[in-house]
């Protein structure tokens, strides 16, 4: 069956289709160019808006950076000044406290030294007082002991003298009792010696005188004389020469006889004198022994007393010497203790001064180091801030330039893509129209349909290109806007 679009109808259809293709081509080209103008205006407007936005953002960022860094520098300087002030104030306060502690420590050390020295002095004086009091008390006891010793030995000496005195008195009396016996015995012995002529003529004369003076001799002579006288008287004789001569011879004979008897009686006096002398010598020997014993006893008493007193005085000397030595040791010990106290206090003061100086020096040095470190950190922070600010400003300028460059590039690329796309759409439309017009009549309906399809395809292709431009495709307005507002 023949096509209803064949023949004239097909030709009419083809002509209609060509006319339609030509009209469609004009419409498509108008649509494409109109879309191109609108898209170009939009791109230009977006480009201008992007420039304004980029410029405003750059200005805001620049102002924000400058304000932020200005505020940061101000805060940094304020913190630096505050830290500097705090460090300086802390240093001054620490130095003041150290000086105060040094002054307090010095005062306390000096007060402790003075208190210790006073206590040592008082202790020394108390020790000396107790020492001397003990010494005096001990010496008093020893003096009492010495007095008691003297008294005891004096009593013993008195007792010895008393008892030995009684013994010597008794012996003396006993010896004295021999004196009359000795005296009489010696008188008889001397008279015997006189009578024997031992003591010379004087002694012999004394013996004869003593013999003649004896009462017995006188009595016997008187008796003989009286007897002779009576005998003469009886015979009537007178007292003449014969009688005298006879009386004298009688007296002489009697004297001789009696003298011998008298001498014999004198002989025992020698033994009696010897015995009395021996007895008295024995008594005197005993008396001498008693005196010797008395002397020995008294000597022992004196020796004992001297020994006891020497011991007592020695102890007194020891006590006095010991007290003096103890006092010297006390003074020496107290002096050493005072010297040690002053030396220790001096060392402590020196250590306190040294440690305080070191501590204050450490504080000052540490504060100086902290201030130097603070200044260094401040300088580093300022340098870092300046570098960071420069980097950020550089980045901002770089980003701003890059954004402007990207915006311009995107704008140019989008405009180029828009023009190229429009030209491509126009070329496609013209090609389609040409294809439709030259299509065979036999295929008029098909050609018409094809032309219609090509016409609508061109329209849709142009619309697709515009839509693509508007939807943010590669090089489109969306891409440009996106690059502007990153």
Number of C-alpha atoms within 10 A of each C-alpha: 3 7 13 13 20 19 16 14 17 23 20 18 25 31 20 18 28 26 18 20 31 21 14 25 28 17 16 26 23 15 20 28 19 14 20 24 15 13 22 19 13 14 26 18 12 20 22 15 14 24 18 12 15 20 15 12 16 18 14 12 17 16 12 13 18 14 12 14 18 14 12 16 17 12 12 17 14 12 13 17 14 12 15 18 13 12 19 17 13 15 20 16 12 16 20 13 13 19 16 12 14 18 15 12 17 19 13 12 19 16 12 14 19 16 12 16 19 13 12 18 16 12 14 19 15 12 16 19 13 12 19 19 13 14 19 17 12 16 21 13 14 21 17 13 16 20 14 12 19 18 13 15 21 17 13 16 20 14 12 18 18 14 13 19 17 12 17 23 14 14 21 18 13 16 22 16 14 22 17 13 19 25 17 17 25 22 17 21 23 20 26 25 21 22 26 15 15 14 17 13 13 12 19 19 15 16 23 17 12 14 20 16 11 12 11 13 18 15 11 16 21 14 13 18 19 13 13 18 18 13 13 16 12 10 9 9 13 12 13 10 9 12 17 14 11 15 21 15 12 17 21 14 13 16 20 12 11 18 19 13 11 18 20 12 12 20 16 15 24 21 16 19 23 18 16 24 21 16 17 23 16 14 21 20 15 17 22 15 14 18 19 13 15 22 16 14 19 21 15 16 19 18 15 15 20 17 14 17 19 15 15 20 17 15 16 20 14 14 20 17 14 16 20 16 13 18 19 13 13 19 17 12 15 18 16 13 16 19 13 12 19 18 14 15 19 16 12 16 19 13 13 20 17 12 16 19 16 14 17 20 13 16 19 19 14 16 20 15 14 18 19 13 14 19 15 13 15 18 12 13 17 18 12 14 18 14 12 15 19 13 14 17 17 12 14 19 15 13 16 19 14 15 21 19 13 17 25 19 15 27 25 17 18 27 23 15 19 27 18 13 22 24 17 17 25 24 15 19 30 22 15 22 28 16 17 29 23 13 20 16 22 20 19 31 25 22 27 29 16 21 32 21 17 25 29 17 20 29 23 16 22 28 18 16 22 22 16 18 25 16 14 16 15 15 20 26 28 20 19 26 19 14 15 24 12 6
